[in-house]
Amino acid sequence: MLAIPPVDLLEASRDPESRARQIELLDTACSRTGYALLTGHRIPTSLLTELYSVSRQFFLLSDEEKAAVRQPAPEQVRGWTGLGSEGMAYSLDEESHGDLKEKMDIGPVSGPTVGQPGAGPMAYPNLWPRSPEGFRAVWEDYYRHMQRVGAELLSLAAEGFGLPSDHFAPMFDTEMSMLRGLYFPPQPEPPLAHQARAGIHTDYGAFTVVSAESSPGGLQVLDPDGEWLEVTTTPATLVVLTGDLLAEWTGDHWPATLHRTANPPRSVAFDSSRLSFAFYQHPNFDVSVAALPPFAASDPAAVPDPLRAGDHLAEKYVRQTTFGRRTAD
């Protein structure tokens, strides 16, 4: 297995030579392994501690209490959904049982909502639980840090592609990014055949930035040799995955990361829970996604039709939440 040092955002800001080294590390990781470890992100340790604390308190509430902020509709990805409510493998048209997880989703914490100027049709308002105290403030603070980290990663990527550092910025000024908290409860009973904490899938946007506990039953990525690799996680060392849109932009130079969340070993499954957070970086709804100049096909006849970011996102969300029964309009 190729061992690649973490990308360090602090080092990337020091001087041109250090920045070039971090760009090289990001490119090697995304093109060779499908993921990168990320340090130097400047997220306070105290915020990470609060995020995990208030989120665990929320997920340990009764289902009746959490249902006050239940996700309203398959395409309206806001609020809470319970155990087995979606199957990630269906996003790749693979049948599966419901994933063994709960989740809580929010979108941008500022900016227009549906019906307002500049808003896309998926700019739904966030749903906030009444308890625990401080939940909203902590999640909003962490979301803003994730926006910053995502923007810094896109800047590094653009420079690595030979483009201006702000190339992607206009595509994300009314972004559809989301923050998802994922709670994987203990498994006192064995899962069904081929049932996982989260089934095999790719993510749908640009970068996905993950923070997760190191408990058993965690993130695995499929390497180019077809082997599932365990990704070591801690709340403070972030994991960066590449999504469908970066694969489109780079002509698969950076393939979308096939990954899953594995079940814990049966020997510890009865009392092993796991909490993680994923920031899904999505551009504006109407962004047209096609291979960037460094990766574009030389033969115009070989160029596929551009992918509209919002349509791709809506279709994938509906597949995973309806288990393939219908697609987005």
Buried (B, 14 or more C-beta within 10 A) or exposed (E): EEEBEBBBBEBBEEEEEBBBBBBBBBBBBBBBBBBBBBBBBEBEEEEBEBBBBBBBBBBEBEEEBBEBBBBEEBBBBBBBBBBEBBBBBBBBEBEBBBBBBBBBBBBBBEEEEEEEEEBBEBBBEBBBBEEBEEBBEBBBBBBEBBBBBBBBBBBBBBBBBEBEBEBBEEBBEBBBBBBBBBBBBBBEEEBEEEBBBBBBBBBBBBBBBBBBBEBBBBBBBBBEEEEEBEBEBEBEBBBBBBBBBBBBBBBEBBBBBBBBBBBBEEEEBEEBBBBBBBBBBBBBBEBEBBBBEEBEEEEEEEEEEEBBBBEBBBBBBBBBBBBBEEEBE
